[in-house]
């Protein structure tokens, strides 16, 4: 009987792990409570994984990623524009994998200003104003989103 229950749960979970666009329940995962994980790969296949402070909703097809310390990631993106981000919802622990394509870097503008304001607020709550300086933002197109874990 236990096997059937696990099997049924697994089937349900597999059905939920389909391709989709950005949904409302993903927004809290983008608001920096839990840092997101970002992976890039160089042209010769060398991966780099780092945490990012912000993945910011721009529109249904785009997100912006905060740039603070990204030397290896930036080198990889200059060779290969593909990015994978793992988002985690702070309350439910639901996780998504977002495949992105880097489109442009911005050093100012409305999205930059909103992200800078949000990052400054987070930094002041942590007492880390000097460490959390926004240098730029990466505008990325969302190519695919999948649920990795349905949470609790």
Steps between C-alpha positions, in 0.01 A plus 500: 500500500786740584652437155177604327483824696860588414441405138188717483687792661783459250258503206332814634837670549613410147183656356573822691856518366393636163612800304328826596545874515559725801212456748383713794621240753854545366515871590583449873786273390635794298493745791838408649391334823678182390793564263461341159765275347636593158699270272688598186733303275802620303549422131730209592245352743636626835203569730471774760234504772436798725228656712323813381323749724217577263308351213256778414177464301511732197209362295350162409800416280791671678677518835792711619786358708701716740872532429720548803786248479494307174846483351485133393130516412555811288788331317277198433213720378732676256559155344162332557177694571316212669421520874322265738344644815355305791231692689371395843174623651577622855184358663412184307857413388359432153786512248513593133771468238505791257697479178590847380681664211705810583393792278664818634668664797366826646662748737199726549131541419171422678562127554854571626365767739230266639751221553750738659235628743397144593862388545577805715206415726616140535858611571394747768299229679812281503743782585686437174448823304858509371501136387168509313572760230319446171748540213273406209209278402477223243182504294414143405232335292324205661523197272367230733374452857447171677395408851780313679328450835138567597579611854323406818 
